[in-house]
Amino acid sequence: MAEKRKPVLTVLLRYQGKVKSNKIELFRASDFDSPSGKNSDRLFRLRVNGKWWPSNEKQKFFYKSTVMHIINKSVKI
């Protein structure tokens, strides 16, 4: 079944010389059964290479600043 939600942002990361790129998609938490509250419109959920990240259920939704920190930490230059 195809995903009906549309990502807010899609980022493709590719290291020099690598053929395969990594795809990171951001979805608004309001598109899911997110925790209700005034901050739910500022939360996002991540999908990396077609799989929801993180795979555990402890924390599914992140603020934009946390998402940028995760992306910065994942890039190894």
N, C-alpha and C positions, 0 to 999 in steps of 0.2 A: 504494500500500500504506500502510495507516495505521500510525502510530507506536504501538508496543506499550508503550514506556516511559512512565511517569507522571512529570510534573514534581513536584519537591519544593516549589517555590514559583513562583507566577505573579504578575507585577506588570504592571499596566496604567498607562501614563503618557499623559496628555493635557494639552496646553497649553490655556490659556483661549482660547476662540473656535475652536479646531481641532475638526473633526468626527472625524477619524481618530485613534485612540489607538495607541500603540506597546506591543506585548506582549513582555515579557521572561520567559522560562521558564528555571528552573534544574533541571538533572538531576544526579544523583549520578554521579561518575566510575566507581563500581563497576558501573553498568549498562552500561558500554561496555568495550571492550578497553583499559582504562586501564593505566598503568604499575603493576606490582605493587610493593607496599611498604606500610609501616604508615600512610602518609599518604594512601593512595588513598581511604579513607572520608571524608576531610576535603576532597576536591577536588570541583569541580563543573564542568559544561559548560553553556554558554549557547546558547539559541536565541532570536533576535530576529525578530519578525514572521514566524515560520515557517521561518527559515533559520538554520543553524548559524553561530555567530559565534565567532571570526573565520573567514573563509573560507579563509585560508591554513592550512597544517598545522604551523606552527612551534610554537604553543602552543594546545592545545585545552582544557586543564583549568586551573582557577583555584581559589585558596583563597577562602573566604567574604569575608575582608577585601578582597581584590582585586576581587571582584565588586561589593562595596559602593562601592569607590572608582570603578570604571567607571561605575556608575549615577549617583553624585554628579557626576562630570565630564560626563555626558551631559545633565544637567538644566541648562538655561540660563535663569536667572531674572534 
